[in-house]
Each structure stands twice: as C-alpha cells, then as structure tokens.
Amino acid sequence: MANKLLTARGKDKVGKNWASNFVRRTPELKTRFNRKYDYQRAQNEDPEVIQKWFERVYNTIAKYGIHEDDILNFDDGDDFYSKSCYSF
C-alpha cells in the first residue's frame, strides 16, 4: 500500500526497513507479540494436514449417518458459536 501511494506521487518505493522505522517514529503505534511461537500449532496450519482432517470428519459423518443439525461449532474454550461449521 505504501508503495502504491508513493508511486502515485511519483516517488521511489519504500525501503527495506520502512515498516519498523515507521512504527519507531510514530509513538501512537506499538508492536508486540501475543504469545510464544507454538511449533505444534504451526504444523497444524499445513493445508495438507487440514485437508486430511476435514476428509476424516466428512468420512466419520458419512459412516455414522450424522445429520447436519447434530453438528455444533465450539471454540477452544467451549463457547458455542454456530449450529454447524461445515458446508455440506
């Protein structure tokens, strides 16, 4: 976005450290990390792993004849969000 704005103004592109320099000179902004990097969680963000998991869910639904209305969506804290988290 910054490069598009500069190009529109006929200027050069931003530098390599532009983002960190911008945060440093803008006191209203801060950077911080919410939590430590979790290697196990990162492995579970692999699209192939996720696809295999959904295939397993769909196969289980088909095997046991589970109706869509019987599928509930909960987060990690067991908070109820929606009736179904899967598109059939």
DAWO-V671949 format. One record per residue. N is the residue number from 1. SS is DSSP state (~ for helix, > for strand, _ for the rest). PSI is psi in degrees with one decimal (999 if undefined). D_CENTER is the distance of its C-alpha to the mean C-alpha in Angstrom with 1 decimal. Layout:
# DAWO-V671949
n={N/N}
ss={SS/SS}
psi={PSI/PSI}
d_center={D_CENTER/D_CENTER}
This chain:
# DAWO-V671949
n={1/2/3/4/5/6/7/8/9/10/11/12/13/14/15/16/17/18/19/20/21/22/23/24/25/26/27/28/29/30/31/32/33/34/35/36/37/38/39/40/41/42/43/44/45/46/47/48/49/50/51/52/53/54/55/56/57/58/59/60/61/62/63/64/65/66/67/68/69/70/71/72/73/74/75/76/77/78/79/80/81/82/83/84/85/86/87/88}
ss={_/~/~/~/~/~/~/~/_/_/_/_/_/_/_/_/_/~/~/~/~/~/~/~/~/_/_/_/_/_/_/_/_/_/_/_/_/_/~/~/~/~/~/_/_/_/~/~/~/~/~/~/~/~/~/~/~/~/~/~/~/~/~/~/_/_/_/~/~/~/_/_/>/>/_/_/_/_/_/>/>/>/_/_/_/_/_/_}
psi={-43.3/-40.9/-38.1/-42.0/-42.8/-40.9/-41.1/-26.9/4.0/26.5/169.6/167.6/163.1/159.6/173.9/-39.8/23.9/-47.2/-48.0/-36.9/-39.0/-45.7/-41.0/-37.2/3.3/94.9/-20.9/-19.1/146.0/151.5/144.7/158.9/133.0/-34.1/163.1/145.9/126.2/106.4/-40.8/-42.0/-40.7/-38.8/-33.6/0.5/1.6/123.2/-35.1/-40.6/-43.6/-43.8/-43.8/-38.0/-45.7/-37.1/-41.3/-41.4/-48.8/-40.2/-39.7/-42.3/-45.2/-42.3/-43.1/2.3/38.8/129.0/147.1/-35.5/-14.4/6.5/123.0/154.5/116.8/149.3/-174.0/-26.5/14.0/28.0/130.8/128.7/-48.8/166.7/-44.1/140.2/5.0/142.1/121.5/999}
d_center={20.7/23.2/24.8/25.2/26.9/29.1/30.1/31.1/33.3/34.8/33.4/32.0/28.3/26.6/27.2/25.1/24.6/24.4/21.2/22.5/25.9/24.8/23.1/26.3/28.7/26.9/27.6/25.6/22.3/21.1/18.5/17.5/15.3/14.2/14.7/16.1/14.3/14.2/15.4/15.3/11.7/11.0/13.4/11.7/8.8/11.7/12.0/15.6/15.1/12.8/15.4/18.2/16.9/16.8/20.2/21.5/20.5/22.2/25.2/25.6/25.6/28.1/30.2/30.7/30.8/28.2/28.2/25.1/26.4/26.4/22.6/20.8/17.2/16.9/14.3/15.0/17.7/19.3/18.8/19.6/17.3/18.7/21.4/19.4/15.9/17.3/18.8/22.3}
